[in-house]
Amino acid sequence: MKPETDQLRFESRLNRHRNGNDMPYVIGPQKRVAVIAMGFQFDAGLALLHTKVDDIPIGSRLVNRDAPQAPDYTVNFAATKSFEIGTGRISATFNAVYTADFYSQLTNAAVTKVPDGWLANARVSLKTMNNRLELAVFANNLFDEARKTFSFDVSAPPLGGAYDTYTQPRWMGVQARLNF
């Protein structure tokens, strides 16, 4: 198996040189931007990934496939508003992450394709006692999306299908943190 892009070939050679092995690894460009405006902090990020794995033996032939669990891109956004109150600081944060579709397994079988989708979270916190105490409420998977995260191919008889894993449903909680 060998990576296909020039960047990956370079990184593969660099990794072998550093570690003395022939196991290539995959990287891609990433970018993060933070802006403060109107009392809000806005953050955004983008990660791009291009992967191919050559000469995969499937049946009696060698084929090229997308690397498993490697979406072409992910995008994330966050907005945070913080303000002082008499005894501390309150912060409210909303963030969302978009992940492009990807295959869960190297065979790239249709049943292992994980569709693209968004996940959003929210959190409100109060820091007090010179930042020693933090109290927070949060909601993860805010819009209660049933988003597939992994799919294991068991389509061969007698099972005939896939075992799928999904994100946790909406999850709300309270946190307390004390720093000594």
Secondary structure as GFF3:
##gff-version 3
##sequence-region A 1 180
A	DSSP	alpha_helix	6	19	.	.	.	ID=ss1
A	DSSP	beta_strand	30	37	.	.	.	ID=ss2
A	DSSP	beta_strand	40	48	.	.	.	ID=ss3
A	DSSP	beta_strand	53	58	.	.	.	ID=ss4
A	DSSP	beta_strand	61	65	.	.	.	ID=ss5
A	DSSP	beta_strand	73	85	.	.	.	ID=ss6
A	DSSP	beta_strand	88	99	.	.	.	ID=ss7
A	DSSP	beta_strand	102	103	.	.	.	ID=ss8
A	DSSP	three_ten_helix	110	112	.	.	.	ID=ss9
A	DSSP	beta_strand	113	114	.	.	.	ID=ss10
A	DSSP	beta_strand	117	128	.	.	.	ID=ss11
A	DSSP	beta_strand	133	140	.	.	.	ID=ss12
A	DSSP	beta_strand	148	154	.	.	.	ID=ss13
A	DSSP	beta_strand	161	166	.	.	.	ID=ss14
A	DSSP	beta_strand	171	178	.	.	.	ID=ss15
###
